[in-house]
Amino acid sequence: MTQVLRSLPILLIFLVNVITCRAEFVLRDGDTVAFLGDSITAARGYTKTVEHYTLMRFPERNVRFVNAGKGGDTTSGCVDRLERDVFSKGPTVVTVVFGVNDIGWGMKADDEHKQRYLDGIRNIIEQCKARKIRAIICSPAITAETPDKAESGFLQHMTDEGLALAKSLGAETIDLQRGMRKIQRRIVEANAAEKDKAKHTLLHVGDGVHLNELGHLAMAYAMLKGLGAPEDVSSVVLDAKNEVATSAKGCTISDVKPNSAGIDFTRLDQGLPLNLGFLSGFTYRWIPIPEGISRYMLTVENLPSGEYEIRAEGRSLGKVNAAVLAHGLNIFSMTADGWEPGGPWDAQSNAVRELVDARDKVWMSGFVRAHFLANHPQNTDLEKKTQRLDDELVTLQHAIAKPYPYHFEIRKVERIPEAGVAPIKK
């Protein structure tokens, strides 16, 4: 099989592994997901965003997440710890992200190490299949190497073969490298136009391999799209003149009625958009979260011309023109105050994000204790308490992420004449 893969044209390998538009999100109700990988996974960056998104977008699904990353690890090196770090956690899904260490950061980019990589991929898949675990084989995160050079480099070709092998063995695949490289190309183009290197946007820390915060978000986005994250969360189209919702997808609309200067309605969503906290909008120039996975749409047609304020649960989201509302507006992160969340869905996501971080801290505490405090006299009791705390945090995450009916008010803004200026009579 390996010899066949070696002889496949690169174009064919590429076509096999292009990220496809999945019919639905891969993670199902009842799944436990283990993130298996090296130091980039162990850094607990992209993994937390995947958890956060899943909680918000699919709050009715009970999905648990386990980090099984280890610095310096490889596809062949991880085999000895699969039982301890992965299988003992009861996963139903394992995402596998290796590659850079397999070829020694490029210093061992040869056929021998490529074969070890492919053998490791095969071993992991076979062990997962024997336990009825769904393996999702991913190419590794991009390095800081220029996109065009990396696209034709050894690492991409090697992982293309790994993805093709995984497909042939019945495993799912995600090409994170090409998914991230789309983002990287935009950044490289912008940096080329900026002479001051201190102002350049980066996806990596100084070594050019490990990701910074923006890099982890780019990796999370590529993984989420590979898992089948849809563009749309929910959408509603209202006819203000006839006081009716003409379309509602992913939500239920009720209590549509006129107010003194516009229209009111109640919206109950099936899931909510991913919001990442204050100042996160600066990242959207590079990572298309708003249009890619967080379209939370509001359209109001047949409003009289003018400017309107949008309020949700009593909080102002801001003011927009009737023409903008008629065209449709993504209000997922809309806020009248950039230092505060906008609608309740924004605040819910902010609160859930804090709990994802809290759960991550609890997990890391348990990891340190289990691996480096094995002789602690109260280990058994501490492990039980840690598990109870984790369970409570997961319950709290779901409770806060659950959508509830939001009351919307859309009211025309009356312009107040300046002092000493009489209003214009029509």
C-alpha positions as CSV (number, residue, x, y, z in Angstrom):
1,M,0.0,0.0,0.0
2,T,2.8,2.4,0.9
3,Q,4.5,1.9,-2.5
4,V,1.2,2.7,-4.2
5,L,0.8,5.9,-2.2
6,R,4.4,6.9,-3.1
7,S,3.6,6.6,-6.8
8,L,0.3,8.6,-6.6
9,P,0.6,12.0,-8.4
10,I,0.6,14.9,-6.0
11,L,-2.5,16.3,-7.7
12,L,-4.5,13.2,-6.9
13,I,-3.3,13.2,-3.3
14,F,-4.4,16.9,-3.1
15,L,-7.8,16.1,-4.5
16,V,-8.3,13.3,-2.0
17,N,-7.6,15.6,0.9
18,V,-9.2,18.9,0.1
19,I,-11.4,19.9,3.1
20,T,-14.9,19.0,2.1
21,C,-18.2,20.7,3.0
22,R,-19.6,18.1,5.4
23,A,-23.4,17.7,5.5
24,E,-23.4,18.1,9.3
25,F,-21.1,18.8,12.2
26,V,-19.1,15.7,13.0
27,L,-19.2,15.8,16.8
28,R,-22.4,14.1,18.0
29,D,-24.4,14.0,21.2
30,G,-22.6,11.7,23.7
31,D,-19.2,12.1,22.1
32,T,-16.0,12.4,24.1
33,V,-13.2,14.0,22.0
34,A,-9.5,13.4,22.7
35,F,-7.1,15.8,21.1
36,L,-4.0,13.7,20.4
37,G,-0.9,15.6,19.4
38,D,2.4,17.3,20.2
39,S,3.3,20.5,22.0
40,I,0.9,22.6,19.9
41,T,-2.0,20.5,21.2
42,A,-0.5,20.4,24.7
43,A,-0.5,24.2,24.7
44,R,-4.3,24.0,25.0
45,G,-5.0,26.8,22.6
46,Y,-7.0,25.6,19.5
47,T,-8.5,22.9,21.6
48,K,-10.3,25.3,23.9
49,T,-11.8,27.2,21.0
50,V,-13.2,24.0,19.5
51,E,-14.8,23.2,22.9
52,H,-16.1,26.7,23.2
53,Y,-17.7,26.7,19.7
54,T,-19.3,23.3,20.2
55,L,-20.9,24.4,23.5
56,M,-22.4,27.6,22.0
57,R,-23.4,26.3,18.6
58,F,-24.8,22.9,19.7
59,P,-25.8,23.4,23.3
60,E,-28.1,20.4,23.2
61,R,-25.3,18.0,22.4
62,N,-23.4,16.5,25.4
63,V,-19.8,16.5,24.1
64,R,-16.8,16.2,26.4
65,F,-13.2,17.1,25.5
66,V,-9.9,15.7,26.7
67,N,-6.4,17.0,25.9
68,A,-3.9,14.3,25.1
69,G,-1.1,16.5,23.8
70,K,2.6,16.0,24.7
71,G,5.5,18.2,23.8
72,G,8.0,16.7,21.3
73,D,5.7,13.7,20.4
74,T,5.3,11.9,17.1
75,T,2.9,9.5,15.5
76,S,5.2,6.6,16.3
77,G,6.2,7.9,19.7
78,C,2.7,8.4,21.0
79,V,1.8,4.7,20.7
80,D,3.2,3.8,24.1
81,R,0.9,6.3,25.8
82,L,-2.3,5.7,23.9
83,E,-3.8,3.6,26.6
84,R,-2.9,5.9,29.5
85,D,-3.6,9.3,27.9
86,V,-6.3,8.5,25.3
87,F,-8.2,5.2,25.5
88,S,-8.5,5.2,29.3
89,K,-10.5,8.4,29.0
90,G,-13.3,6.7,27.0
91,P,-13.1,8.7,23.8
92,T,-15.5,8.1,20.9
93,V,-13.5,10.5,18.7
94,V,-9.7,11.1,18.5
95,T,-8.2,14.0,16.5
96,V,-4.6,13.2,15.5
97,V,-2.3,16.1,14.8
98,F,1.4,15.3,14.2
99,G,4.1,15.9,11.6
100,V,6.7,18.5,12.5
101,N,8.5,16.5,15.1
102,D,8.2,13.4,12.9
103,I,10.8,14.9,10.6
104,G,12.8,16.7,13.3
105,W,11.6,20.2,12.4
106,G,12.8,19.5,8.8
107,M,16.2,18.1,9.8
108,K,15.1,14.5,9.2
109,A,12.9,15.1,6.1
110,D,13.7,11.8,4.4
111,D,12.0,8.6,3.3
112,E,12.9,6.8,6.4
113,H,11.1,9.3,8.7
114,K,8.2,9.7,6.3
115,Q,7.7,5.9,6.5
116,R,7.7,6.0,10.3
117,Y,5.1,8.8,10.1
118,L,2.9,6.7,7.8
119,D,3.3,3.6,9.9
120,G,2.3,5.6,13.0
121,I,-0.8,6.9,11.3
122,R,-1.8,3.3,10.3
123,N,-1.1,2.1,13.9
124,I,-3.2,4.8,15.5
125,I,-6.1,4.2,13.1
126,E,-6.1,0.5,13.6
127,Q,-6.0,0.8,17.4
128,C,-8.9,3.2,17.2
129,K,-10.9,1.0,14.9
130,A,-10.4,-2.0,17.2
131,R,-12.1,0.0,20.0
132,K,-14.8,1.5,17.7
133,I,-13.3,5.0,18.1
134,R,-13.7,7.4,15.2
135,A,-10.2,8.7,14.2
136,I,-9.8,12.1,12.5
137,I,-6.3,12.4,11.0
138,C,-5.2,16.0,10.5
139,S,-2.2,17.5,8.8
140,P,-0.1,19.6,11.3
141,A,-0.3,23.3,11.9
142,I,1.6,25.4,9.4
143,T,5.1,26.7,10.2
144,A,6.2,30.3,9.5
145,E,7.7,29.1,6.1
146,T,6.4,31.2,3.2
147,P,3.1,29.7,1.9
148,D,4.2,29.0,-1.6
149,K,7.3,27.2,-0.5
150,A,5.5,25.3,2.2
151,E,2.8,24.2,-0.3
152,S,5.3,22.3,-2.3
153,G,7.5,21.3,0.7
154,F,8.3,17.9,2.2
155,L,6.0,18.3,5.2
156,Q,2.9,19.0,3.1
157,H,3.7,16.2,0.7
158,M,4.3,13.8,3.6
159,T,1.1,14.7,5.4
160,D,-0.8,14.5,2.0
161,E,0.3,10.9,1.9
162,G,-0.8,10.4,5.5
163,L,-4.2,11.8,4.8
164,A,-4.6,9.6,1.7
165,L,-3.6,6.6,3.8
166,A,-6.1,7.5,6.5
167,K,-8.9,7.8,3.9
168,S,-8.0,4.4,2.5
169,L,-8.4,3.0,6.0
170,G,-11.8,4.5,6.5
171,A,-10.7,7.4,8.8
172,E,-11.9,11.0,8.6
173,T,-9.3,13.6,7.6
174,I,-8.8,17.4,7.9
175,D,-6.1,19.3,6.0
176,L,-5.3,21.9,8.7
177,Q,-2.2,23.1,6.8
178,R,-4.1,24.2,3.7
179,G,-7.0,25.6,5.9
180,M,-4.5,27.7,7.9
181,R,-2.5,28.7,4.8
182,K,-5.5,30.6,3.4
183,I,-5.3,32.8,6.5
184,Q,-1.5,33.0,6.3
185,R,-1.5,34.2,2.7
186,R,-3.7,37.2,3.7
187,I,-1.3,38.0,6.5
188,V,1.8,37.7,4.3
189,E,0.3,40.0,1.7
190,A,-0.6,42.6,4.3
191,N,2.9,42.4,5.9
192,A,4.5,43.0,2.6
193,A,2.8,46.3,2.4
194,E,3.9,47.3,5.9
195,K,7.5,48.6,6.0
196,D,7.7,48.6,9.8
197,K,8.3,45.0,10.8
198,A,7.3,45.8,14.4
199,K,3.8,46.2,13.0
200,H,3.7,42.9,11.2
201,T,1.1,40.3,12.1
202,L,2.4,36.9,13.1
203,L,0.9,33.5,13.6
204,H,4.0,32.0,15.4
205,V,6.4,32.7,18.2
206,G,10.1,33.3,17.5
207,D,10.9,29.7,16.6
208,G,8.5,29.8,13.6
209,V,6.9,26.5,14.6
210,H,4.9,27.1,17.8
211,L,1.8,29.1,17.4
212,N,0.9,32.4,19.2
213,E,-2.7,33.2,20.2
214,L,-3.7,34.3,16.8
215,G,-2.1,31.1,15.3
216,H,-4.1,28.9,17.6
217,L,-7.3,30.7,16.6
218,A,-6.4,30.1,13.0
219,M,-5.9,26.5,13.7
220,A,-9.1,26.2,15.6
221,Y,-11.0,27.8,12.7
222,A,-9.4,25.4,10.2
223,M,-10.3,22.4,12.4
224,L,-13.9,23.6,13.0
225,K,-14.5,24.0,9.2
226,G,-13.0,20.6,8.7
227,L,-15.4,19.2,11.3
228,G,-18.3,20.7,9.3
229,A,-19.0,23.9,11.2
230,P,-21.7,25.7,9.2
231,E,-21.6,29.3,8.2
232,D,-25.1,30.1,9.6
233,V,-26.1,29.9,13.2
234,S,-29.7,31.2,12.7
235,S,-31.5,33.9,10.7
236,V,-34.8,35.7,10.7
237,V,-36.5,37.9,8.1
238,L,-39.3,40.2,9.3
239,D,-41.8,42.2,7.3
240,A,-42.4,45.3,9.5
241,K,-45.3,46.6,7.4
242,N,-47.3,43.4,7.7
243,E,-45.9,42.6,11.2
244,V,-44.9,39.0,10.4
245,A,-41.8,36.8,10.2
246,T,-41.4,35.7,6.6
247,S,-38.5,33.4,7.3
248,A,-36.9,31.8,10.3
249,K,-34.0,29.3,10.2
250,G,-32.4,27.8,13.2
251,C,-34.8,29.8,15.5
252,T,-38.4,30.4,16.4
253,I,-40.0,33.8,16.1
254,S,-43.0,34.9,18.2
255,D,-44.9,38.0,19.5
256,V,-44.2,40.1,16.4
257,K,-46.0,43.4,17.0
258,P,-45.5,47.1,16.3
259,N,-44.1,49.5,18.8
260,S,-44.4,53.3,18.9
261,A,-41.6,53.7,16.3
262,G,-40.8,50.3,14.8
263,I,-41.3,46.6,15.6
264,D,-40.9,44.2,18.5
265,F,-40.5,40.4,18.5
266,T,-39.1,37.5,20.5
267,R,-36.4,35.1,19.1
268,L,-35.6,31.7,20.5
269,D,-32.5,30.1,18.9
270,Q,-31.4,26.5,18.6
271,G,-27.8,27.4,19.0
272,L,-25.7,30.6,19.5
273,P,-22.7,32.2,17.8
274,L,-19.2,32.1,19.0
275,N,-18.0,35.3,20.6
276,L,-14.4,35.6,21.9
277,G,-14.5,38.6,24.2
278,F,-13.5,42.2,24.0
279,L,-11.2,43.4,21.2
280,S,-11.6,40.0,19.4
281,G,-12.9,41.9,16.4
282,F,-9.3,42.8,15.5
283,T,-8.7,39.1,14.6
284,Y,-11.6,39.0,12.2
285,R,-9.5,40.8,9.6
286,W,-7.5,37.6,9.3
287,I,-9.8,34.8,10.5
288,P,-13.2,35.0,9.0
289,I,-15.2,33.9,12.0
290,P,-18.1,36.3,11.4
291,E,-19.0,35.0,7.9
292,G,-17.4,31.6,8.3
293,I,-19.0,30.1,11.4
294,S,-21.0,32.9,13.2
295,R,-23.6,34.3,10.9
296,Y,-26.4,35.4,13.3
297,M,-28.6,37.2,10.9
298,L,-31.4,39.8,11.3
299,T,-33.3,41.3,8.4
300,V,-36.2,43.7,8.7
301,E,-37.9,44.7,5.5
302,N,-40.4,47.5,4.8
303,L,-39.3,49.9,7.6
304,P,-39.8,53.6,6.8
305,S,-36.5,55.2,5.9
306,G,-34.4,56.5,8.7
307,E,-32.1,55.3,11.5
308,Y,-33.1,52.6,14.0
309,E,-31.8,51.4,17.3
310,I,-31.7,47.7,17.9
311,R,-32.2,46.5,21.5
312,A,-32.1,42.9,22.8
313,E,-33.3,42.2,26.3
314,G,-33.1,45.9,27.0
315,R,-29.5,46.3,25.9
316,S,-28.7,48.5,23.0
317,L,-26.8,46.8,20.2
318,G,-26.3,50.1,18.2
319,K,-28.0,52.1,15.5
320,V,-28.3,51.2,11.8
321,N,-30.1,52.6,8.8
322,A,-33.3,51.0,7.5
323,A,-31.6,50.1,4.2
324,V,-29.0,48.1,6.1
325,L,-31.6,46.3,8.1
326,A,-33.5,45.5,4.9
327,H,-30.4,44.1,3.3
328,G,-29.6,41.9,6.4
329,L,-27.2,42.3,9.2
330,N,-24.9,39.9,11.1
331,I,-25.5,40.9,14.8
332,F,-23.4,38.2,16.4
333,S,-21.0,40.6,18.1
334,M,-22.9,43.9,17.5
335,T,-22.6,46.2,20.5
336,A,-23.2,49.9,21.3
337,D,-20.2,49.8,23.7
338,G,-17.0,48.1,22.6
339,W,-16.0,47.4,26.2
340,E,-19.2,45.5,26.9
341,P,-20.9,42.5,25.3
342,G,-23.8,43.3,23.0
343,G,-26.8,41.0,23.1
344,P,-27.3,38.2,25.7
345,W,-25.8,35.6,23.3
346,D,-22.6,37.6,23.3
347,A,-22.5,37.7,27.1
348,Q,-23.4,34.0,27.3
349,S,-20.4,33.2,25.0
350,N,-18.1,35.4,27.1
351,A,-19.2,33.6,30.3
352,V,-18.9,30.1,28.7
353,R,-15.4,31.0,27.5
354,E,-14.4,31.8,31.1
355,L,-15.7,28.3,32.2
356,V,-13.8,26.6,29.4
357,D,-10.6,28.3,30.7
358,A,-11.6,27.3,34.3
359,R,-12.1,23.7,33.2
360,D,-8.8,23.7,31.4
361,K,-7.1,24.9,34.6
362,V,-8.7,22.1,36.6
363,W,-7.6,19.6,34.1
364,M,-4.0,20.9,34.1
365,S,-3.9,20.7,37.9
366,G,-5.0,17.1,37.7
367,F,-2.4,16.4,34.9
368,V,0.5,17.8,37.0
369,R,-0.7,15.8,40.1
370,A,-1.1,12.6,38.1
371,H,2.2,12.8,36.4
372,F,4.5,14.4,38.9
373,L,2.8,13.8,42.3
374,A,2.2,10.1,42.0
375,N,3.1,9.5,45.6
376,H,0.8,12.1,47.1
377,P,-1.0,10.4,50.0
378,Q,-4.4,11.7,49.0
379,N,-4.2,11.1,45.3
380,T,-7.3,8.9,45.1
381,D,-9.5,11.3,46.9
382,L,-8.1,14.3,45.0
383,E,-8.8,12.5,41.7
384,K,-12.5,12.0,42.7
385,K,-12.8,15.6,43.8
386,T,-11.2,16.8,40.5
387,Q,-13.7,14.7,38.5
388,R,-16.6,16.0,40.5
389,L,-15.5,19.6,39.9
390,D,-15.0,18.9,36.2
391,D,-18.5,17.5,36.0
392,E,-19.9,20.5,37.7
393,L,-18.1,22.9,35.4
394,V,-19.5,21.0,32.3
395,T,-23.0,21.2,33.7
396,L,-22.6,24.9,34.3
397,Q,-21.2,25.4,30.8
398,H,-24.3,23.9,29.2
399,A,-26.6,25.8,31.5
400,I,-25.1,29.1,30.5
401,A,-24.8,28.3,26.8
402,K,-28.5,27.2,26.5
403,P,-30.5,29.7,24.4
404,Y,-33.5,31.4,26.0
405,P,-36.1,33.7,24.4
406,Y,-34.7,37.2,23.6
407,H,-37.0,40.2,23.4
408,F,-36.0,42.5,20.5
409,E,-37.0,46.1,20.0
410,I,-36.3,48.0,16.8
411,R,-37.2,51.6,17.2
412,K,-36.7,54.6,14.9
413,V,-34.3,57.2,16.3
414,E,-35.7,60.7,16.3
415,R,-33.1,63.3,15.5
416,I,-32.9,66.0,18.2
417,P,-32.4,69.5,16.7
418,E,-29.2,71.3,17.7
419,A,-29.6,74.2,20.2
420,G,-31.0,77.3,18.6
421,V,-32.0,75.5,15.4
422,A,-35.7,75.0,14.7
423,P,-36.8,71.6,13.4
424,I,-37.5,71.6,9.7
425,K,-41.2,71.4,9.0
426,K,-42.4,69.1,6.2
